[in-house]
Amino acid sequence: MTTDALTEGSAATMHGGDVKFFRHSSVACHCEMEFSIFLPNEAESRKCPVLYWLSGLTCTAENFTTKAGAQRYAADHGLIIVAPDTSPRGDGVANDEGYDLGQGAGFYVNATQDPWSSHFHMYDYVVNELPAIVESNFPVDTGRQGIFGHSMGGHGALTIALKNPGRFKSVSAFSPIVAPTQCPWGHKALGAYLGDDRSAWEAHDATCLVRDAEERLPILVDQGDADDFLEEQLKPHLLQEACKQVGHPLELRMQPGYDHSYYFIASFVGDHIAHHARAFA
């Protein structure tokens, strides 16, 4: 393992493996970025499949790593999990007073508008830079990769998988923003980052991308029916309708009584990791 370009932060042993945090200088985002990685015991002797987790609004690399309890299930299946931060950060990085724009709210797109275009290139970071760093430093089986996420990160996971056919063996999401072109969160973020051209927005909308997807990668979505954001922001029925129109495989599970929190994620993350593990078999 070579970690010359990485600065290791905190680390802990967990479920027979290791959770570690790293910082590095990002070429895509022009600032320091942080990610966590869970390395199961098997990673000491062989290459392992890798899951990339994308978190939601306001989150850092820590939220999923410390709250979801995913490492237990990843250890059972011998999977590596990588969880990056949700945006560029720092004193020289543009920000906004709202929680749903700027630092903590990168939306996994490449911003083209000022002042965001200097640093907010989260699409390039997740699709290109971060995997290259992970593959150079850790025992990853590049032929078995999956991606999943929550809320804004669910949007990121779905759109990145759909835009990169053949790259991932599996995709899933919790409470994803499935149609950012049709909800307030998306209007604010995509308008700020990409400008007024709605066709540019559609390139990052799962309900639009699924229509012409080159690969019909099965999608698993869990959504709580007590989620405060369900009707205004998330609208999973729009993804269901889009998938039905083109025959794209989707398993949408409406979970009674569950909200938008990590309590919800922790309750079903084992199912999601099993979904990915089956695709890696």
C-alpha positions in Angstrom: 0.0 0.0 0.0 1.4 3.4 -1.0 -0.1 6.5 0.8 2.5 9.1 -0.1 -0.2 11.5 -1.4 -2.5 10.8 1.5 -2.4 12.2 5.1 -3.9 9.7 7.5 -6.1 11.0 10.3 -8.0 9.0 12.8 -8.3 5.2 12.6 -10.1 2.4 14.5 -10.5 -1.3 14.4 -14.1 -2.4 13.7 -15.6 -5.8 13.0 -12.2 -7.3 12.4 -11.3 -4.6 9.9 -10.1 -1.0 10.0 -11.9 2.3 9.6 -9.5 5.1 8.5 -9.8 8.7 7.5 -7.6 10.3 4.9 -7.0 13.9 3.6 -5.4 14.8 0.3 -5.0 17.7 -2.1 -7.7 17.4 -4.7 -6.9 18.4 -8.3 -10.6 18.4 -9.2 -11.8 20.6 -6.4 -8.6 22.7 -5.8 -8.7 22.2 -2.1 -8.1 19.5 0.5 -10.6 16.7 0.5 -11.4 14.0 3.1 -12.7 10.5 2.8 -13.2 7.5 5.1 -12.5 3.9 4.1 -13.5 0.6 5.7 -11.0 -2.2 5.0 -12.3 -5.6 6.0 -9.9 -8.3 7.3 -9.8 -9.9 3.8 -8.1 -6.7 2.4 -4.9 -7.8 4.1 -4.5 -10.7 1.8 -6.5 -10.0 -1.4 -8.3 -7.5 -3.5 -11.9 -6.8 -2.4 -15.0 -5.3 -4.0 -15.6 -1.7 -3.3 -18.7 0.3 -2.5 -18.7 4.1 -2.8 -21.1 5.9 -0.5 -22.4 9.4 -1.2 -23.9 11.3 1.7 -26.6 13.9 1.8 -26.9 17.6 2.6 -24.9 19.0 5.5 -22.9 15.7 5.9 -19.2 15.2 6.0 -17.2 12.0 5.6 -18.0 11.1 9.2 -21.8 10.9 9.2 -22.2 7.6 7.4 -19.0 6.2 8.8 -20.0 6.7 12.4 -23.9 6.4 12.3 -25.0 3.8 9.7 -23.4 0.7 11.2 -22.5 -0.5 7.7 -19.1 -1.9 8.6 -20.7 -4.9 10.3 -22.3 -6.0 7.0 -19.4 -5.0 4.9 -17.2 -7.3 7.0 -19.6 -10.2 6.6 -19.3 -9.8 2.8 -15.6 -8.8 2.6 -16.4 -5.4 1.0 -14.4 -2.1 1.1 -16.6 1.0 1.7 -15.3 4.5 0.7 -17.2 7.6 1.9 -16.1 11.0 0.7 -17.1 14.4 1.9 -20.1 16.0 0.2 -18.3 19.1 -1.1 -15.1 21.1 -1.2 -14.5 23.1 1.9 -12.1 25.8 3.3 -11.7 29.5 3.7 -11.2 30.1 0.0 -14.1 28.0 -1.1 -17.4 29.7 -2.0 -20.3 29.2 0.4 -23.9 30.2 1.0 -25.9 30.9 4.1 -28.4 28.1 3.3 -27.7 24.5 4.2 -28.7 23.4 0.7 -26.1 25.2 -1.3 -22.3 25.6 -1.1 -20.1 23.8 1.5 -21.8 20.6 2.5 -24.1 20.6 -0.6 -22.0 19.8 -3.6 -24.8 17.9 -5.4 -22.2 15.7 -7.3 -22.1 18.0 -10.3 -19.3 20.0 -12.0 -20.3 23.7 -11.5 -20.0 25.9 -14.5 -21.1 29.2 -12.9 -19.3 31.7 -10.7 -18.4 31.6 -7.8 -18.9 27.9 -7.7 -16.9 26.8 -10.8 -13.5 27.3 -9.1 -14.0 24.4 -6.6 -17.3 22.6 -7.0 -16.4 19.7 -9.3 -17.8 16.9 -7.2 -18.8 14.8 -10.3 -15.2 14.7 -11.5 -14.0 14.1 -8.0 -16.3 11.1 -7.4 -16.1 9.6 -10.9 -12.4 10.1 -11.6 -10.1 11.4 -8.9 -11.2 9.6 -5.8 -11.4 6.1 -7.5 -7.9 6.6 -8.9 -6.6 7.5 -5.5 -8.4 4.5 -3.8 -7.2 2.1 -6.5 -3.6 3.3 -6.2 -3.5 2.9 -2.4 -5.8 0.1 -1.4 -6.5 -3.5 -2.6 -9.6 -2.8 -4.7 -11.1 -5.2 -7.2 -11.8 -2.7 -9.9 -14.1 -5.2 -11.7 -16.5 -5.2 -8.8 -17.6 -1.7 -7.9 -20.9 -0.4 -6.6 -22.3 3.0 -5.6 -25.0 4.0 -3.1 -26.1 7.1 -1.2 -28.7 9.0 0.8 -30.8 12.0 -0.3 -28.5 14.3 -2.2 -26.1 11.4 -2.2 -28.8 9.1 -3.5 -29.2 11.6 -6.4 -25.5 11.4 -6.9 -25.3 7.6 -6.8 -28.2 7.1 -9.3 -27.0 9.7 -11.8 -23.4 8.7 -11.7 -24.3 5.1 -12.2 -26.6 6.0 -15.1 -24.1 8.2 -16.7 -21.3 5.7 -16.6 -22.5 2.4 -18.0 -20.3 -0.6 -17.3 -18.5 1.1 -14.5 -20.6 -0.3 -11.6 -22.0 -3.7 -10.9 -24.7 -2.3 -8.6 -26.5 0.8 -7.4 -28.9 1.7 -4.6 -30.2 4.7 -2.7 -32.0 5.8 0.5 -34.5 8.6 0.1 -32.9 9.9 -3.1 -33.6 13.2 -4.8 -34.8 11.4 -7.9 -35.9 14.5 -9.9 -33.9 17.6 -9.0 -35.3 19.4 -12.0 -38.7 19.1 -10.3 -38.1 20.0 -6.7 -36.9 23.1 -4.7 -33.6 21.6 -3.6 -32.7 20.8 -7.2 -33.9 24.2 -8.6 -31.7 26.1 -6.1 -28.6 23.9 -6.5 -28.6 23.2 -10.2 -29.6 26.7 -11.0 -26.7 28.1 -9.0 -24.1 25.5 -10.2 -25.1 25.0 -13.8 -27.0 28.2 -14.7 -30.5 28.7 -16.3 -30.2 26.1 -19.1 -32.6 23.4 -18.0 -31.0 20.9 -20.5 -27.9 21.0 -18.4 -30.0 20.2 -15.3 -31.5 17.1 -17.0 -28.0 15.6 -17.4 -28.1 15.2 -13.6 -31.7 14.0 -13.1 -32.2 10.3 -12.7 -35.8 10.4 -14.1 -34.4 12.0 -17.3 -31.3 9.8 -17.5 -33.1 6.5 -17.1 -35.1 7.1 -20.4 -32.0 6.7 -22.5 -29.8 4.7 -20.2 -27.4 2.4 -22.2 -27.4 -0.1 -19.3 -30.4 -1.3 -17.4 -28.6 -1.7 -14.1 -31.1 -2.8 -11.4 -31.9 -0.1 -8.9 -32.8 -0.6 -5.2 -34.5 2.4 -3.4 -35.7 2.5 0.2 -37.9 5.4 1.1 -39.6 6.1 4.5 -43.2 7.1 4.2 -42.9 9.4 7.3 -40.1 11.3 5.7 -40.8 15.1 6.0 -39.2 15.7 2.6 -41.2 13.0 0.7 -43.8 15.0 -1.1 -42.0 18.3 -1.9 -38.4 17.2 -2.5 -38.0 13.4 -3.0 -41.0 12.3 -5.1 -39.9 8.6 -5.6 -43.1 8.0 -7.7 -41.5 10.0 -10.5 -38.6 7.6 -10.7 -41.0 4.7 -10.6 -43.0 6.1 -13.5 -39.9 6.8 -15.5 -38.5 3.3 -15.0 -41.8 1.7 -15.8 -42.0 3.6 -19.1 -38.7 2.2 -20.4 -38.6 -1.2 -18.5 -35.7 -0.2 -16.3 -35.6 -2.6 -13.3 -36.4 -0.8 -10.0 -37.3 -2.1 -6.6 -38.9 0.8 -4.7 -39.6 -0.2 -1.1 -41.8 2.3 0.9 -41.0 1.7 4.5 -43.9 2.5 6.9 -43.0 4.8 9.8 -39.5 5.7 8.8 -38.1 9.2 8.4 -35.1 10.8 6.6 -32.6 10.1 9.3 -29.7 7.8 9.9 -32.0 5.7 12.1 -33.7 4.8 8.8 -30.4 4.1 7.0 -29.1 1.9 9.8 -32.3 -0.1 9.8 -31.9 -1.2 6.1 -28.2 -0.7 5.2 -27.7 -4.5 5.7 -30.2 -5.1 2.9 -28.4 -2.7 0.6 -25.0 -4.2 1.2 -26.4 -7.6 0.5 -27.9 -6.2 -2.7 -24.4 -5.1 -3.8 -22.8 -8.3 -2.6 -25.1 -10.4 -4.8 -24.1 -8.3 -7.8 -20.4 -8.9 -7.0 -20.8 -12.7 -6.7 
